[in-house]
Amino acid sequence: MPFLSQFRAAPNLLTLMRLFIIPFLVIEILDAHYKAAFALFVLAGLSDGLDGLLARWLSQRTTLGLYLDPIADKLMLSTLFVVLTHVGMMPRYVTVLVFSRDLGILLIATLLFATGVLRDFQPSLLGKFNTLTQILGLTAVLCERVFVSVSLGGVRDGLVRAIAVLAPVSAAQYAWIVIRRINAAHPPAV
């Protein structure tokens, strides 16, 4: 499929919608409109699940979608961590750990891709669990503001601590996997 035509594929339109939601989600959080922010977050999550299903059902897997979907996901999560930290709903140290992990992985992946050393960067099971924990943690933080009668403090605190542990551990695992793959692809000369 020609590159510009890939923008019209239904899954990619949903991904673009998710990117379009991000600034409005930020505005709603900054204005303390947590119900609207939560609704936008849920809509973004639904669109994320639906774009993958549509790509398979409609046979519309595209190169654009392969790159755009994880970028939209990471941008959504990263933006939420920054904004929620700014309004005092997420501890700074957690956001720093999440950003450090993501920046490190991005830099390593870019260098390896640009040099042609490795071009396949599949997320590990621990990396997927890290992302799931981040989503659940952000959901708990927003739910606590929307459903004020429900005590989610313990759940939120547990998820936030889990994010703080999983971010550096999954980054270390990713580095270990990359080093092993590089060594397997280019064994040292004897």
Secondary structure, 3 states (H helix, E strand, C coil): CCCHHHHHCHHHHHHHHHHHHHHHHHHHHHCCCHHHHHHHHHHHHHHHHHHHHHHHHCCCCCHHHHHHHHHHHHHHHHHHHHHHHHCCCCCHHHHHHHHHHHHHHHHHHHHHHHHCCCCCCCCCHHHHHHHHHHHHHHHHHHHHHHCCCCCCHHHHHHHHHHHHHHHHHHHHHHHHHHHHHHHHHCCCCC
